[in-house]
Amino acid sequence: MTHFARRCGVHDAAREAACLQTAQLIEASGIQRVRLGWCDAHGMLRGKTLMAHAAIKALRDGAGMVGTMMLKDTADRTAWKVFEPGGTADLPGFAGAANLMLLPDPASFTPLPWQAHTGWLRCQPWFANGTPVPLDTRHVLQQALARLAQAGYGLKTGLEVEFHIYRITDATPQLDPELAGWPGLPPLVEMIHPGYNLQAEAMIDMADEPLGIVMRTAQALGLPLQSLEIELGPSQVEAVFDATDALTAADQMVLFRNGVRQALRRAGYHATFMCRPPFAHIMSSGWHLHQSLVHLQSGANACVRDTPAAGCTPQDAQHTLSDTASHWLAGLLAHARGMTALCTPTINGFGRFRPNALAPQSVIWGQDNRGALLRVVGGAGDPATRIENRLGEPAANPYLYMASQIHAGLDGLAQRLQPPPACEAPYAESGEKIPTSLGEALAALQSDPALRAGLGEDFVRYFCRIKQHEIERHADAKDKTDFERREYFART
């Protein structure tokens, strides 16, 4: 009988060879169990653990998963009434909590450096009939990249991620069964450095132990970590990675967040990618996404121009960017409000958008200006010329963050949009503002025809319903700080 991977249409001679190689690695390295992980709508890894022999079998046959795993909000509450007639009428295949299938990518196998005799495989969900689940966020990015490839381009991205690390002083609130909740409390913590001394070497030394764990974990997972830095806020740090293709970078972001949280927890630390941890004196964390178009045929940076366009001033995009990249930049600006919910998808993240905080407020771009939404870096003849989007928070789903860039940028290319002059006063009162709440951001997404068409009407409806569920529960919460402490700080 034809195995599941063949029925999905993804199994060929190359994949079979990869399955055999992965099986040999598992058997030769003494791996006893393998975690099958997939990324949910919120950018969080979920999965199940199979014994080694079962994991090898799952490479071709897949492994079942409960379909409602794709329907959870940030508190793990199902946003659809799957057991009521018509409760999933807008989601065929999900009624009754029916099974989906997880199919691993054999090339993704890696031993987990923090857990002996344990391996990991990246998976994607499929329907039992062998068709892809269109709500899968990795599939959403794959579809966006396929559309970009039809235009002759690929997307190269570099990750620059801020987050917080705390030392656990008491795990009782999180682990005491008398205090269990849905979601539960985080542990009690203290800072690893006092902050407000940006990139100070003394602070690096003070935080050396947890930063060393982050470094060793990232390197053991094969992630291209470039630097670790002390950020401005108390207990805040930043990780910067080498640029790579967008799908690989998104995979790396998911694996990095998951890995450092687990490795640090084992050493008595709590890492959080929540934008604004629930303490009085903190600095917001952002995720700055550097991006450049590349010509698929040559691999050359399509953002570079040899010399500034005739008649341009440094305030004009075509002084720095190619004509193609100028259209791309204009597309990002045209759809900035619509993409906000995909770049900053939590209620908490909107507290970051405030004046003079190295975070954007308006739909503008600037030449090497860190207060602008879009920062253009480089210059004519510079092979590293790129656009940095500063809209994102570190808890964002990377597949959706990057897919939003592609659909917005492609619309700019298709319509040959032109950006306005660069802004030198990013916190001036004039200009269109980015959304100031998750609800406003969802409304902007729903009213953006190009993003709805690119992502798919069904996906946008699905995403907005899950996030609206989160908004409604937050509105009902009597203690908003406690809501964010449990919803985001304990789990994100």
N, C-alpha and C positions, 0 to 999 in steps of 0.2 A: 504493500500500500504506500502511496506517496505521502511523505511526511509533511508536517505543517509548513515548514519554511518553503518547501517547493510550491505548496498550494498558495502561498503568499506571493509567489513570483519573484522572490529575492535570492533564491538559492541557485548558485551556479558552481562551476568547477573551482573558482577562486574562493568562494565561501566554504565549500566543502574542505578545501585544503586548510583554511583558517580554523574550521571546526576540529580537524584532526590535530593541528598544531596546538590548539588550546587544550584539547583533551590530554595530549602528551605533557603539556606544562603542568596541568592540574595533578596528574598522576606522578610526575617526576619530582614535584616540589613539596609533596606531602600535604597538599591542601586537603582539608577534611570537610569544609563547607564553603559554599559560594553564595554571596548575596547578589540577588538579581534586583538591580535598582532602576527605577524610571522616574522621570521628573513630572510632577503634577502641575496644575495650572498656576500655582503660587511659586514655582521654582524650587520646590522642596523634593528631595529624594525620598521615594517610598519603595517598598519592595518586599521580598521574602527571601528566606535563607533555605537553600537546598543542600542536601548532602552531595558530596563530590560526584558520585555516580549519577544522581538525579540531575545535577547541573549539566553534566556532559550530554545526557539525553535531551535536556531542554534546549540545547543548541539547535537541534533540528525539529523537535516536537513542540517546543514552547512550554509554558507553564501557566496554569489558570490563575486569574485574579478576579476579585469581586469588582464588578463594573462600577459600583458606587464610589470606588476610590477616586474616580475622575470627577465626581460631583460634589466634592467636599469644599466648604469654605475654610477660612484660616483657623477656625476652631474645630475643624473636623466634623462639622455638622452637614448632613446631606441637604443640598439646596433644592432638591426635587422630591416629590412624594412618590417614590418608586413603587410602592405597594398599592397605590390607588389607581383604579381604571382611568386611563387618560393622563395620569400624572407625569408621564414622560412622552407625551404625544409629540413634543418638539425634539425629542432625542430618540429616534428609532434605535432599538438594540439595547436599551438600558432598563426596560421595564422589569420589575421583580428582582432587581439587583442581579441580573444575569451575568454570567461569566464573560470576561474578555480573556485574551491570551497575551502573555508577555513573551516576546521573542528576543533573545539576547543577540548582541553583536559579538561574534567570537573574537574579533580583533580588539575589543575593548578590555579584554581580561587583564586584571592587575591584582597582585597580592596586596592586601591592606597592611600598611606598615605598622599600624597601631594594634593589630589583632593577629596573633599567631595562627598559622594554619587556615587562614581565611582569605578567600579571593573575592573579587567583585566583577560583575558584568553589567554593562549598560544595556537596557532593554527599551523597547517601545511596545505599546499596546496595539493589538489587532483584534478585529472581530473574529469569532469562531469560524466564519466562512472564508477567512483568508483575505479580507479587505482591510486596509488601514483605517484606524479610527481618526476621523478628521479633526477631532477635538484635541488630539495629542499635540502638545505645544512644539515638540521637536519636529513633528510632521509639518506644522505650520511654517516653521523656518525653512525646512527643506523645500516646501512648495514655493516660498518666496525666493529662495536662491535659484530654483529652477526657472522662475520667471525672469530673474535678473540675468541668468545665463543666456536666455533667449535674446536679450539685448546685447550680448557679447561681453558681459562683465561679471566679475566676482567681487566679493566684499572682504576686505582685510580689516580686522579689528584688533585693538590693543586694550587690555583691561587695566584700569586704574581704580582700585577698590578700597574705600575706607571702611573700617569696622572697629568695634570695641572689644577689648579683652579684659575680663575681671578675674580676680582670684576669689574662689569660693571660700567663704568663711563658715558657712553652715548650710548643708544640703537638706536639713530637716523640713523646711517648708515645702520643698518639692517632693520629698519622698515619704513624709509622714502620712499614713493612710487616713488619719483623722482630718487631714487638711486637703484631701484629694478634691479636685474640681474639674470642670469641663469648660475650658482648659484649666490646668492647675497652675500653682504658683511657681515662680522661678526660685533658685537658691538665693541665700543672702551672700552678698559679694563685697569686695573692696577693690580699689583701683590698683593697677600695676604701675602707674606713674601719675603724677599730679597734674600734668598738662600745662597748657599756656606757655610752652617753651618749645616752639616748633623745631623739630629735627635736632634738638639738643642732644649731644653725644652722651651726657650724663643720664638722660632719660632712656636712651637706647640701652645703656648698661643696666639701669634699674629694671628694665623689661626684658633682659637678655634671655631668661629661661623660657618664657612663653614664646618669644619671637624665634628662639632656636627650635622649638617644637613646630611652629608654623613652617619654618624653612625646611626642616628635615622631612616633614609630612609632604609638603608640596613637591620637593625633589624626588622623594620615593615614589610618588604617584606619577612622575614623569611630566610634571607641569613646568612650563618655562618661566619660573619666577625670576624676575630681574632685580627687584629691590624690596626691602622692608624698611619703612620709615616711621618715625614718631610724628603723628599728626598733632594739630593744635589742641584738641580737646583732651580733658582728663581721661586717661585709659584708652585713648583713641590711637589707632595705627593705620597704616596704608600699605597695601601690597600692589606692586606693579609687575605686569607680565609682558613678555615679548609679544609682538603682534603676530597673528596667524589668521588663517581663513576663518570666516564668521562661525561656521558650524563647529569647528574644532574649539574656538574660543568659548562658545556657549557651553559646550560639553565640559571644558576646563573649569568654567565658573561654577557649574553645578557641583563638580567633584571637589573643587577647592573648598567651597563653603561647607559641604558635608564633612570633608576630611578633617579640616582644622577644628571644627566644633567637637567632633568625636575624640580626636587625639588630645586636644586641650582638656576636655572634660576628664579624661583618664588621669591627667596630671594635676587635677584640682583647679582647673580654670573654666570660666564660662565665657565663650565667644558669642557675640551677637552681631548680626548684620541688620538689625533694626536701625532705622534712620536716626531716631532720637530716643535713646534709652531713658527710662522713667526716673530721672534724677534731676535735681534743680540746676546744676551747673555742668552742662554738657554742650558739646558742639555736634551739630548734625553731621552724619556721614553721607557722602554721595558716591555714586558710581559713574565715573566719567568715561564715556565710550569713545575712544579714538577710532576713526574709520576712514578708509580710503578705498575708492574703486580701483580695481585692477583689470587690465585687458586680459581676457581669458587666453587668447592666443599667445601673447608674449609674456604675460605676468607683470608687465610694467605698470607703474602707478599712473592711473588715468587722471589723477588730480593735478599732476604737474604740468606747468606750461614753461616753455623755454625762456620767454621774456614777457614782461607785462604787455597787455593789449594796448594798442595805440590809443592815446588820449586818456588813459586811465590814471587815476590817482590812487595812492595806497588805501583809500577808503572804498574803492571799488573791488568787488570780488575778483574780477578778471585781471586785476593787478597781480594777484597771487595764484588764483586757481585757474585751471583749464576751463574752457567753455563748458565741457561736460560736467565738471565738478561744480561750476557756478549754478548750473541748472539743478544739480543734486541739492546744493545748499538751499536754493530757493524752494525746492520741494519740501525739505525738512522744515523750513520756516512756515510754509503754507499749511502744513499739517501738524504743527507743533502742539496745538491745543488738542487735536484728536488723538495724538500718540501719547499724551501725558499719562493716561491711566495704565498704559502698557509699560511705561518707564518708571512711574512712581505709583505702584498699585496698592499701597496701604494708606489707611486713614492717617497714620502717624507720619508718613513721609512728607505730607504737605506743610508741616511745621518748619521744614527746611527753607522754604522759599521766602526769605526775608532780606531786607536791604543790607548791603555790605557784608554778606556772609559767604562770599565765594559761591553763591548759588543764584540761579536765575530768577527773575520775576517777570520779565517781558519777552515777547517773541522777537528777538533781535540777534544779530551776530556781531562779532568783533574780531579785529586783528589781534591775536594773542591777548585777549581780554577775558580774564577768568570770572568776570561778573556777567558775561553774556551767556545766553542760552547755548549758542553755537560759537565756539572759539576756533578760528582758522589759524593753523600753525604752519609755519614754513614760508616759502617764497618762491619766486620764479627760479627754476633751475634746481630747486632743492628736492631730492628724491624722497624725502620724508614728509613732504607736504600732505596735510590731512585736515580733517574736520573733527573737532572734539564736541560731542554732545554732553552737556553738563546737567541734563534734565533728570537723569536716573537716580534711583536710590539703590543701595546694595542688596536689598531684599527682592529686587525685581526678578521675574522669570527671564533669564537671558535669551531664550528662544523668541519670546514675544518682544522684548526690547529691540533685538536686532531685526526681527521681521518688520517691525513698525518703521525702522529706518529705510528698509528696502522699498516698501510700498510707497512711502512718502517721497523718497528720492526718485523712484521710477516715474511718479506722476510729474515731478519737476522736469525730468528728461523728456517725457512724452509731450508736455505742453510747452517745453522750452521756456520755462519760467526764469525770470531774472530777479535776483535779490536786490533789496534796497542798499544804499550805502551802509558801510559799517557804522556801528554805534560806539561812541566814546564815553557815554554817560549811561551805563547799564541800569542804574537805579533811579533815573529820572522818572517823573510821573507820567510823561507822555508815552504812547505806544500801547499796542495790544498786550494784555496780560495773559500769562499762562493761568490755567485753572487754579483756584485756591482751595479746592476740596475734592475728595474722591468722587462725590456725587456730580459736581460740575464737570470733572474730567470724563466721567462715563457719558454724560450728556453730549460732550464735545465729540467723543468717539462715535456715538450713535448718529450724530449729524454730519459725519465726514464721509461722503460717498466714496472717495478713492480708497480710504482705509477699509471701509466696509466691503467694498468689492475685492480688494486685495486679500484681506484676511478671510473673507467669506461671511455672508450674512448669518449663517448658522453659528459660526464660531463667535462672532461679536455678540450675538444674543446670549449664547452660553456664558461667555466671560462676564458680561454685564450682570447676568442673573446671579452668578456666584458672588461677585463683588457687592451687588445690592443687598444680598443676604447679610454680608458683613456690616454694611452701613446701617441696616435696620437693627441689628443686634447692638451696635454701638449706640444708636439713638435710644434704645431701651435701657441701656446700662445706667444704673444710678451713679456709679463711680467710674468716670471715664478713664482716670489714671490707672485704676485697677484693671479695667478692661485691657488697656494697652500693655500693662505689665504681664498679664496672663497670655494675651493673644499674640503678642509680638516678642517681648523680651524673653519669655520662657521658651519660645519655640523657633524664633526666626534667626 
